[in-house]
């Protein structure tokens, strides 16, 4: 995948991404300071973006986002379906660990099992999608509270249900918004014996999922 990347395109997109609600205008010097690019490079890239209407430049040499961005914006309003991003991660977690993998979201003082892939073992923790559980109990509930450091795996050993153990990790978007929590769960005795491996799997899959999340709108259904 890295071989297919085009440096000039990435630099142009980097220039566009410095614009936001609080920084709507940039001079050439300010763009150089914000990106670390040479002014000569910026002039070439912004000239191309200007031709296609993604930026405009006024008589003072100040750049702003152009009308082309407005034309494309409605195409993203519907948002990307979250399930298409998360379901493969759950399947991978289940297949690698053998345990039940699930994705929870917060709804007030409850958590909802939005998606799940039940474990491969004959004896397993069975969950139904749509199940509501208390927020303040269980590993996923802890992860959804947002009271712990990002990427810290939370653990529950019989906290909500004596025979069930679980581990969970919060999933954040690029702006720090807590999207939900990835979780693994299973019978307490078996699960606890592989807890370190479950922690590692959740950390790895969470990092990969977060890096794949788009900056635009998302929808859960």
Secondary structure in CASP SS format (residue, H / E / C, confidence):
PFRMAT SS
TARGET T0000
AUTHOR 0000-0000-0000
METHOD secondary structure of the structure
MODEL  1
X C 1.00
X H 1.00
X H 1.00
X H 1.00
X C 1.00
X C 1.00
X H 1.00
X H 1.00
X H 1.00
X H 1.00
X H 1.00
X H 1.00
X H 1.00
X H 1.00
X H 1.00
X H 1.00
X H 1.00
X C 1.00
X C 1.00
X E 1.00
X C 1.00
X C 1.00
X E 1.00
X C 1.00
X C 1.00
X E 1.00
X C 1.00
X H 1.00
X H 1.00
X H 1.00
X H 1.00
X H 1.00
X H 1.00
X H 1.00
X H 1.00
X C 1.00
X C 1.00
X C 1.00
X H 1.00
X H 1.00
X H 1.00
X H 1.00
X H 1.00
X H 1.00
X H 1.00
X H 1.00
X H 1.00
X H 1.00
X H 1.00
X H 1.00
X H 1.00
X C 1.00
X C 1.00
X C 1.00
X E 1.00
X E 1.00
X E 1.00
X C 1.00
X C 1.00
X C 1.00
X C 1.00
X C 1.00
X E 1.00
X E 1.00
X E 1.00
X C 1.00
X H 1.00
X H 1.00
X H 1.00
X H 1.00
X H 1.00
X H 1.00
X H 1.00
X H 1.00
X H 1.00
X H 1.00
X C 1.00
X C 1.00
X C 1.00
X E 1.00
X E 1.00
X H 1.00
X H 1.00
X H 1.00
X H 1.00
X H 1.00
X H 1.00
X H 1.00
X H 1.00
X H 1.00
X H 1.00
X H 1.00
X H 1.00
X H 1.00
X H 1.00
X H 1.00
X H 1.00
X C 1.00
X C 1.00
X E 1.00
X E 1.00
X E 1.00
X E 1.00
X E 1.00
X E 1.00
X E 1.00
X E 1.00
X C 1.00
X C 1.00
X E 1.00
X E 1.00
X E 1.00
X E 1.00
X E 1.00
X E 1.00
X E 1.00
X E 1.00
X C 1.00
X C 1.00
X C 1.00
X C 1.00
X C 1.00
X C 1.00
X C 1.00
X C 1.00
X C 1.00
X C 1.00
X C 1.00
X C 1.00
X C 1.00
X C 1.00
X E 1.00
X E 1.00
X E 1.00
X C 1.00
X C 1.00
X C 1.00
X C 1.00
X H 1.00
X H 1.00
X H 1.00
X H 1.00
X H 1.00
X H 1.00
X H 1.00
X C 1.00
X C 1.00
X C 1.00
X C 1.00
X C 1.00
X C 1.00
X C 1.00
X C 1.00
X E 1.00
X E 1.00
X E 1.00
X E 1.00
X C 1.00
X C 1.00
X C 1.00
X C 1.00
X C 1.00
X C 1.00
X E 1.00
X E 1.00
X E 1.00
X E 1.00
X E 1.00
X E 1.00
X E 1.00
X E 1.00
X E 1.00
X C 1.00
X C 1.00
X C 1.00
X C 1.00
X C 1.00
X E 1.00
X E 1.00
X E 1.00
X E 1.00
X E 1.00
X E 1.00
X E 1.00
X E 1.00
X E 1.00
X E 1.00
X H 1.00
X H 1.00
X H 1.00
X H 1.00
X H 1.00
X H 1.00
X C 1.00
X H 1.00
X H 1.00
X H 1.00
X H 1.00
X H 1.00
X H 1.00
X H 1.00
X H 1.00
X H 1.00
X H 1.00
X H 1.00
X H 1.00
X H 1.00
X H 1.00
X H 1.00
X H 1.00
X H 1.00
X H 1.00
X C 1.00
X C 1.00
X C 1.00
X C 1.00
X C 1.00
X E 1.00
X E 1.00
X C 1.00
X C 1.00
END
